[in-house]
Amino acid sequence: MSELTEKERIAQLEEQLAARTKDLEAAQQKVESFEEARQRSTDRKLFAAEKITKHFILGPKLKESLVKLMKGDFSKNNIADVLTAALYRFTRIWIFAALVAIIPIAILVMQTILLDRQNDKLDRQNYRLDQQTALLEANRRSAVILESGNVLDAISRELANEKNTKDSLSNPLIGRIIALSRAMKPYKYLDPKTDSITANSISPERGHLLVSLHESALDLLTDRAIYQSADFSKADLVDANLSGADLVNANLRGANLRGADLNNANIQEANLLNVNLRGADLRGADLNGADLIDADLRDANLRDAKLILGGLRRANLSRANLHAADLRGIYLRDANLRGAGLHEANLSDVHFLDPDRSKLDALDMDLIELDSSLAGFVDADLHRHGFYIVKRSDVGIADADLRTRDHYLIEHSDADRAIADHRGADLRDAYLDDANLRGADLRDADLRRVDLLNADLSGANLRRAKGLRDSIPSFMKAQADTTGMIWLDK
């Protein structure tokens, strides 16, 4: 029994061994199949690469020539065929590679162009939306325009009344005008001339109302009652005709009066802060006590205008005409007076309040008073001489002829010297100690009794000038051109 059992065990082991052998054979077959499949794949890839190399890179002609060359055919024709075929094939390859490289670059460029166009369209859309918003704001004010028409009709009716001999308005109507001016708020709108939104908020309605009131020729008391309380700030009054208008105490803050005609207008005590009066005609206008801080008065004509005790801090008066203007007691701190004409202007008690003349930006200004506590100048006609005067005492200058030792001239800057013209200047008794007069034009000037101690006259033109024999030291005569100079004894 035990022997049979042993035999059975041996049989079982043999069966197990046979089964494992079959498994190993199956696994080996799978491995061989896999290896064969991989070899076939590799062969296909190599065949494809060889085919690409032969047909697409080398080409049949180059392949044929190379085969002949490898077989020992080194004839000139075969070598020429190899070189020709190689050049032809590689040229085609480089062209193809360049085209492949250019395609994505071209796509990126086109994409960038399309994005830029899209951004431009978005910007235009936003711009039109802003315009639409402005137009909606303007349309919203249609009720104010309607009330404006009603008020103007009421003014016409009261003025047409035969019983109204003084051209005055009733108090209720004056109240409506004041309320209307306050309701006409400034806003940005679409300017039809430029097809763009105005840079700053402005009120064309207020400008129209003010011009209408002026054209109505109301009596003085009515005008004063209206302008005392009405609001015309930021009114659009470009090129408006307000000649002879009575605007006492008017609130015109921030208004645009560029090119407006205001000659002989009465604008006393008016609020003209930050107003634009560039190129405006203000001849003979009364601006006494008016507040013109930060005002733009470039190229404005202020001839014979009155600005007594007015405020012109930080105002821009470059190239303004202030001929014979009354500027007594005016405040000009940080004002720009470059090129301003101050011939015969009354500058008594003018306040600059800044000892640094470089901050005044007034290279062409007639004079600068550096001490605000001192009395001013009378009839200061120094424009043609180009001198800057610094006051040494509180003694005034009669006719500004410099005939006093209580005043002296300071030196010109390089920029001033280039334009300084002192021809025919009356400098008798002038105190020019240490003055810088290099290159100055002093032809026909009167230099009698002038004090030129330590003055620099290098290159100065003294032709036909009058002077005392001992007033100009000999070394200075050598520095300057004294041809034809008239030497006097007294």
C-alpha positions in Angstrom: 0.0 0.0 0.0 2.8 2.3 0.9 4.6 1.5 -2.4 1.5 2.4 -4.4 1.3 5.6 -2.5 4.9 6.4 -3.4 4.2 5.7 -7.0 1.2 7.9 -7.0 3.3 10.7 -5.6 5.9 10.3 -8.3 3.1 10.3 -10.9 1.7 13.4 -9.4 5.0 15.1 -9.5 5.6 14.1 -13.0 2.2 15.5 -14.0 3.0 18.8 -12.2 6.4 19.0 -13.9 4.8 18.3 -17.3 2.2 21.1 -16.6 4.9 23.6 -15.7 7.0 22.6 -18.7 4.0 23.4 -20.9 3.5 26.7 -19.2 7.2 27.6 -19.7 6.9 26.6 -23.3 3.8 28.8 -23.7 5.6 31.7 -22.1 8.6 31.2 -24.3 6.4 31.2 -27.3 4.8 34.5 -26.2 8.3 36.0 -25.6 9.4 34.8 -29.0 6.2 36.2 -30.6 6.7 39.5 -28.8 10.3 39.7 -30.0 9.3 38.8 -33.5 6.6 41.6 -33.4 9.1 44.1 -32.0 11.6 43.1 -34.7 8.9 43.5 -37.4 8.0 47.0 -36.0 11.7 48.0 -35.9 12.1 46.7 -39.4 9.1 48.6 -40.6 10.5 51.8 -38.9 13.9 51.2 -40.4 12.3 50.5 -43.8 10.2 53.7 -43.5 13.2 55.7 -42.5 15.2 54.2 -45.3 12.4 54.9 -47.7 12.1 58.5 -46.4 15.9 58.9 -46.6 16.1 57.4 -50.1 13.0 58.9 -51.6 12.4 62.2 -49.7 15.9 63.2 -48.6 18.2 61.5 -51.1 15.8 60.9 -53.9 16.1 58.3 -56.6 18.6 60.2 -58.7 20.9 60.9 -55.8 20.6 57.3 -54.6 21.5 56.0 -58.0 24.5 58.3 -58.3 25.7 57.3 -54.8 25.3 53.6 -55.7 27.5 54.1 -58.8 30.0 56.0 -56.7 30.2 53.2 -54.1 30.7 50.7 -57.0 33.8 52.6 -58.1 32.3 54.9 -60.7 34.4 58.0 -60.1 33.7 59.5 -63.5 33.2 63.3 -63.9 29.6 62.8 -65.0 28.8 60.6 -62.0 30.4 63.0 -59.5 28.6 65.9 -61.2 25.3 64.0 -60.9 26.0 63.4 -57.2 26.7 67.1 -56.5 23.8 68.3 -58.6 21.3 65.9 -57.1 22.6 66.7 -53.5 22.3 70.4 -54.1 18.9 70.0 -55.6 17.6 67.8 -52.8 19.0 69.8 -49.9 17.7 73.0 -51.4 14.3 71.6 -51.4 14.6 70.3 -47.9 15.7 73.8 -46.6 12.9 75.4 -48.4 10.4 73.0 -46.9 11.9 73.5 -43.4 11.7 77.3 -43.8 8.1 77.1 -44.9 7.3 74.8 -41.9 9.0 77.4 -39.6 7.3 80.4 -41.2 3.8 79.0 -40.8 3.5 79.3 -37.0 5.2 82.7 -37.1 2.7 83.9 -39.7 -0.1 82.5 -37.5 1.2 84.5 -34.5 1.5 87.7 -36.6 -2.0 87.3 -37.9 -3.3 86.6 -34.4 -1.5 89.8 -33.1 -3.0 91.9 -35.9 -6.5 90.5 -35.2 -6.1 91.2 -31.5 -5.0 94.8 -32.2 -8.0 95.3 -34.5 -10.2 93.9 -31.8 -8.7 96.3 -29.2 -9.2 99.2 -31.5 -12.8 98.3 -32.0 -13.2 98.0 -28.2 -11.7 101.4 -27.8 -14.0 102.9 -30.3 -16.9 101.2 -28.7 -15.9 102.6 -25.3 -15.5 106.1 -26.9 -19.0 105.9 -28.4 -20.4 104.7 -25.1 -18.8 107.8 -23.4 -20.4 110.0 -26.2 -23.7 108.3 -25.7 -23.5 108.9 -21.9 -22.7 112.6 -22.6 -25.6 112.9 -25.0 -28.0 111.3 -22.5 -26.8 113.8 -19.9 -27.4 116.6 -22.4 -30.9 115.3 -23.2 -31.6 115.1 -19.5 -31.3 118.8 -19.4 -34.0 119.4 -21.9 -36.3 120.5 -19.1 -33.8 123.2 -18.1 -33.7 124.4 -21.7 -37.5 124.6 -21.7 -37.4 126.7 -18.6 -34.7 128.9 -20.1 -37.0 129.6 -23.1 -39.9 130.5 -20.7 -37.7 132.8 -18.7 -36.4 134.6 -21.8 -39.9 135.0 -23.1 -40.9 136.5 -19.7 -38.0 138.9 -19.9 -39.1 140.0 -23.4 -42.7 140.5 -22.2 -41.7 142.7 -19.2 -39.3 144.8 -21.3 -42.0 145.2 -24.0 -44.4 146.6 -21.3 -45.0 150.3 -22.0 -45.2 150.9 -18.2 -41.6 149.6 -17.8 -39.7 152.7 -18.6 -36.6 151.8 -16.7 -36.0 148.4 -18.4 -36.1 146.7 -15.1 -37.4 143.2 -14.2 -39.7 142.2 -11.4 -38.3 140.5 -8.3 -40.1 137.2 -9.1 -38.5 137.1 -12.6 -35.1 138.0 -11.1 -35.5 135.1 -8.7 -36.4 132.7 -11.6 -33.3 133.9 -13.5 -31.1 133.2 -10.5 -32.6 129.8 -9.9 -32.3 128.9 -13.6 -28.6 129.8 -13.6 -28.0 127.5 -10.6 -29.9 124.7 -12.3 -27.8 124.9 -15.4 -25.0 122.6 -14.1 -21.8 122.3 -16.1 -21.2 118.9 -17.9 -19.2 117.3 -20.6 -20.8 117.2 -24.0 -20.1 116.2 -27.6 -18.4 119.1 -29.4 -19.7 119.0 -33.0 -16.6 120.8 -34.3 -14.2 118.2 -33.1 -16.6 115.2 -32.7 -15.1 114.6 -29.3 -16.2 115.0 -25.7 -15.1 118.3 -24.1 -12.1 117.9 -21.8 -13.7 119.8 -18.9 -17.2 120.2 -17.7 -18.7 123.4 -19.1 -22.2 124.9 -19.3 -23.2 126.4 -22.7 -26.6 127.2 -21.2 -25.1 129.5 -18.6 -23.1 131.3 -21.3 -26.2 131.6 -23.5 -28.2 133.0 -20.5 -25.5 135.6 -19.6 -25.2 136.8 -23.2 -29.0 137.1 -23.5 -29.1 139.2 -20.3 -26.4 141.4 -21.6 -28.2 141.9 -25.0 -31.4 142.7 -23.1 -29.8 146.0 -21.9 -31.3 145.8 -18.4 -31.0 148.6 -16.0 -28.1 148.7 -13.6 -30.0 147.8 -10.5 -31.5 144.7 -12.2 -28.0 143.6 -13.4 -26.5 144.0 -9.9 -29.4 142.1 -8.3 -29.0 139.2 -10.8 -25.2 138.9 -10.7 -25.1 139.2 -7.0 -26.7 135.8 -6.5 -26.7 134.1 -9.9 -24.1 131.3 -10.7 -22.3 131.6 -14.1 -19.3 129.6 -13.1 -17.9 127.4 -15.9 -20.0 129.2 -18.4 -19.1 128.7 -22.1 -18.5 132.2 -23.3 -15.9 131.7 -26.0 -15.7 134.7 -28.4 -18.8 136.2 -26.6 -19.6 139.9 -27.1 -19.8 141.4 -23.6 -18.6 144.8 -24.5 -19.6 147.3 -21.8 -21.3 144.6 -19.8 -21.9 145.3 -16.1 -20.7 142.2 -14.3 -20.1 143.5 -10.8 -19.8 140.7 -8.2 -20.5 138.1 -10.9 -19.5 134.5 -10.3 -17.5 133.5 -13.4 -15.2 131.1 -11.7 -13.7 128.6 -14.2 -15.6 130.2 -17.1 -14.2 130.0 -20.6 -14.0 133.6 -22.0 -11.3 132.9 -24.5 -11.3 135.6 -27.2 -14.3 137.4 -25.6 -14.9 141.1 -26.1 -15.0 142.7 -22.6 -13.7 146.2 -23.5 -15.0 148.8 -21.0 -16.8 146.1 -19.1 -17.4 146.6 -15.3 -16.2 143.5 -13.6 -15.4 144.8 -10.2 -15.2 142.3 -7.3 -16.0 139.5 -9.7 -15.0 135.9 -9.0 -12.6 135.1 -11.9 -10.7 132.3 -10.3 -9.2 129.9 -12.9 -11.0 131.7 -15.7 -9.8 131.5 -19.3 -9.3 135.0 -20.7 -6.7 134.1 -23.3 -6.7 136.6 -26.1 -9.7 138.4 -24.5 -10.2 142.1 -25.2 -10.3 143.9 -21.8 -9.3 147.4 -22.9 -10.6 149.9 -20.4 -12.2 147.2 -18.3 -12.7 147.8 -14.6 -11.4 144.8 -12.7 -10.8 146.5 -9.4 -10.9 144.0 -6.6 -11.5 141.1 -9.0 -10.1 137.8 -8.0 -8.0 136.5 -11.0 -6.0 133.8 -9.2 -4.8 131.1 -11.6 -6.4 133.0 -14.5 -5.1 132.5 -18.0 -4.5 136.0 -19.5 -2.1 135.0 -22.2 -2.1 137.5 -25.1 -5.0 139.4 -23.4 -5.4 143.1 -24.2 -5.6 145.0 -20.8 -4.7 148.4 -22.1 -6.0 151.1 -19.8 -7.6 148.4 -17.6 -8.0 148.9 -13.9 -6.9 146.1 -11.6 -6.5 148.0 -8.3 -6.2 145.7 -5.3 -6.9 142.7 -7.6 -5.5 139.2 -7.1 -3.3 137.7 -9.8 -1.5 135.0 -7.9 -0.2 132.3 -10.3 -1.9 134.1 -13.1 -0.4 133.7 -16.6 0.0 137.1 -18.1 2.6 136.2 -20.7 2.5 138.5 -23.7 -0.4 140.4 -22.2 -0.8 144.1 -23.1 -0.9 146.1 -19.8 -0.1 149.4 -21.4 -1.2 152.2 -19.0 -3.0 149.7 -16.9 -3.7 150.6 -13.2 -2.1 147.9 -11.1 -1.8 149.6 -7.8 -1.7 147.3 -4.8 -2.2 144.2 -7.0 -0.8 140.8 -5.9 1.4 139.1 -8.4 3.0 136.3 -6.5 4.2 133.5 -8.8 2.6 135.3 -11.7 4.0 134.8 -15.2 4.7 138.1 -16.8 7.0 136.9 -19.6 6.8 139.3 -22.5 4.1 141.4 -20.8 4.0 145.0 -22.0 3.9 147.4 -19.0 4.6 150.7 -20.7 3.2 153.5 -18.5 1.6 151.0 -16.2 0.9 152.2 -12.6 2.7 149.6 -10.4 2.5 151.5 -7.0 2.5 149.1 -4.1 2.6 146.0 -6.3 3.2 142.9 -4.2 5.4 140.1 -5.5 6.1 138.7 -2.1 8.9 136.6 -3.4 12.6 137.7 -3.3 13.6 135.1 -5.7 13.2 136.8 -9.1 13.9 133.5 -10.9 10.5 132.3 -9.8 8.8 135.2 -11.4 9.5 134.0 -14.9 9.6 137.5 -16.2 12.7 137.9 -18.5 11.0 140.5 -20.6 9.1 142.2 -17.8 9.7 146.0 -17.5 10.6 145.9 -13.8 10.6 143.8 -10.6 10.0 145.2 -7.2 11.6 142.8 -4.7 10.6 144.5 -1.5 6.8 144.5 -1.2 6.9 146.9 1.8 8.3 149.7 -0.4 6.4 152.2 -2.4 5.8 151.4 -6.1 6.9 152.9 -9.4 5.2 155.6 -11.3 5.0 155.7 -15.1 7.5 152.8 -15.4 8.6 152.9 -19.0 11.6 150.7 -19.1 10.5 148.2 -21.7 12.8 149.5 -24.4 15.8 149.4 -21.9 15.3 145.9 -20.7 16.5 146.7 -17.2 15.5 145.1 -13.9 15.2 147.6 -11.1 15.6 146.7 -7.4 14.4 149.3 -5.0 16.8 150.5 -2.3 14.5 152.9 -0.5 10.9 154.0 -0.4 11.5 157.0 -2.7 9.5 156.7 -5.8 10.8 156.9 -9.4 9.6 160.0 -11.3 9.0 159.0 -14.9 11.3 156.1 -14.3 14.3 157.8 -15.8 16.7 156.5 -13.1 17.8 159.9 -12.0 18.3 158.9 -8.4 20.8 157.0 -6.5 18.1 155.5 -4.4 17.7 152.9 -7.1 20.1 150.7 -9.0 20.1 148.2 -11.8 21.1 144.6 -11.3 22.9 142.6 -13.9 21.2 141.0 -16.9 21.1 137.2 -17.2 22.6 135.6 -20.3 19.1 135.4 -21.9 18.4 139.0 -21.2 21.7 140.2 -22.5 21.0 138.8 -25.9 17.9 140.9 -26.3 18.8 144.0 -24.1 18.4 147.2 -26.1 19.3 150.4 -24.3 19.6 152.7 -27.3 18.7 156.2 -26.4 18.2 155.4 -22.7 18.4 158.3 -20.3 20.7 157.0 -17.5 21.8 160.3 -16.1 22.8 159.9 -12.4 22.1 156.2 -12.5 23.8 154.0 -10.0 25.3 151.1 -12.0 28.0 149.9 -9.5 29.0 146.3 -10.3 26.4 146.2 -13.1 26.9 143.5 -15.8 26.5 145.4 -19.1 28.5 143.0 -21.3 27.4 143.4 -24.9 24.8 146.0 -24.0 23.6 148.3 -26.7 23.9 151.8 -25.3 24.0 153.8 -28.6 22.8 157.4 -28.2 22.3 156.8 -24.4 22.8 159.6 -22.0 25.4 158.4 -19.5 26.2 161.8 -17.8 27.2 161.4 -14.1 26.5 157.7 -14.2 28.3 155.6 -11.6 30.0 152.7 -13.3 32.4 151.7 -10.6 33.4 148.1 -11.2 30.8 147.7 -14.0 31.6 145.4 -16.8 31.3 147.0 -20.2 33.0 144.4 -22.3 31.8 144.5 -25.8 29.2 147.2 -25.0 28.3 149.6 -27.9 28.6 153.2 -26.7 28.6 154.8 -30.1 27.2 158.4 -30.1 26.5 158.1 -26.4 26.8 161.1 -24.2 29.1 161.0 -21.2 31.4 163.0 -18.9 35.0 162.8 -19.6 35.7 161.4 -16.1 32.6 159.2 -15.7 34.0 156.2 -17.6 37.4 155.0 -16.6 39.9 154.6 -19.4 40.2 150.8 -19.1 36.4 150.6 -19.6 36.7 152.7 -22.7 39.1 150.2 -24.0 36.6 147.4 -23.4 33.7 149.0 -25.1 33.1 150.5 -28.6 33.2 154.3 -28.0 33.3 155.3 -31.6 31.7 158.7 -32.1 31.0 159.1 -28.3 30.2 162.6 -27.3 32.3 163.7 -24.3 30.9 166.6 -22.3 32.2 168.6 -19.4 28.9 168.5 -17.4 
